Amino acid sequence: MGENNSGSEVPANQTIYINNLNEKIKLDELKKTLHAMFSQFGKVLDVLAFKTLKHKGQAWVVFEDVSSATNAIRQMQSFPFYDKPMYKSVLVVKRAYVRVMLSDEASHVFCIDFSVMRTKIQYAKTKSDIIAKADGTFVPRERRKRHEEKGRKRKEQQDANQAGMGLNPAYPGAYGGAPPLSQIPYPGGVKSMVPEAPAPPNNILFVQNLPHEATSAMLQMLFCQYPGFKEVRMVEAKPGIAFVEYENEMQSTMAMQNLQAFKVTPQNSMLITYAKK
C-alpha cells in the first residue's frame, strides 16, 4: 500500500491516509495511539503501519464506514502527532487541550501543541485489505504476510528473552537497567517493598498503580498538559509503573500536585512521587 500527494481528487472511502509521522515511535505504540485517537469518530477496523523504508512515517486508519472516516479527517485536520506535523502546511503558535471521556469516571487528555506546522490527513488512494475482503475483491499479498509474521515472531521472542532476564529496552540510559527495588509495587498495592526515605524533589516523577493496559501514549496525554514535559518511560517487565520526566523540579512538582490520585480508571488512582536517582 503506497500513497503520493499528487494527482486527481481521491473519492471518499473508509480508509484515511496519514504521512510525515514521527519515525522514532515504536510501531506497536504508534498503532495503539492512532487507534485510541481515531476511535472517537467511529469503529476502527484496522491500523496499518510498516517498518519498511518505503512506508516509514506513514499510516492508514480503516473505519467501518465512510462517514466516520470523513468526520475524522475534518476533526483531526492540522493535528500535530508526537511533536511532528503529519503533512507540511502553515506555522501556527498555539496550544490546546482536549479531554476525551472514556466512561463516567475515566478520561484522557490530548495535549495539542500547534507551535509546529499544521498537518493534513486525506482519504487513502487504495482499498485496504479488510475492506477488500468484505466486498470480495481481496487479493492476498503473500510476501507482505510472510514479512509481518517473521517480524511478529522475532518481537515475541525478543520480549520473552527480556522478560526472563529482567531487562527492558524501554528503560535505558540515565535510569539504568531496572528500577530500584524500593520502587517496585506490591502485586496488590502501591507501597514500596523496602521502607526508605522519600526521594528529594527532582525533575523525574515515579508513577504507580497504573492499570496494566496503560500505555506511554495515554500517560503522555495526561502529563504533557503541564509545562516542561519531556517524555514518559514505561517498564514493560513491570506493568503498573512509569517514569515521567520534566525539564526541572518545579515543573514536575506542578504536574504531581495536579495529577496526584487522578483516576485513570475507576479502580486505579495514580500515586505519584519523585523518582530516586
Buried (B, 14 or more C-beta within 10 A) or exposed (E): BEBEEEEEEEEEBBBBBBBBBBEEBEEEBBBBBBEBBBBBBBEBBBBBBBEEEEBEBBBBBBBBEBEBBBBBBEEBBBBBBBEBBBBEEEEEEEEEEEEEEBEEEBBBBBBBBBEBBBBBBBBBBBBBBBBEEBEEEBEEEEEEEEBEEEEEEEEEEEBEEBEEEEBBEBBEEEBEEBBBEBBBBEEEEBEBEEEEEEBEEBBBBBBBBBEEEBBBBBBBBBBBBBEBBBBBBBBEBBEBBBBBBBEEBEBBBBBBEEBEEBEBBEEBBBBBBBBBE
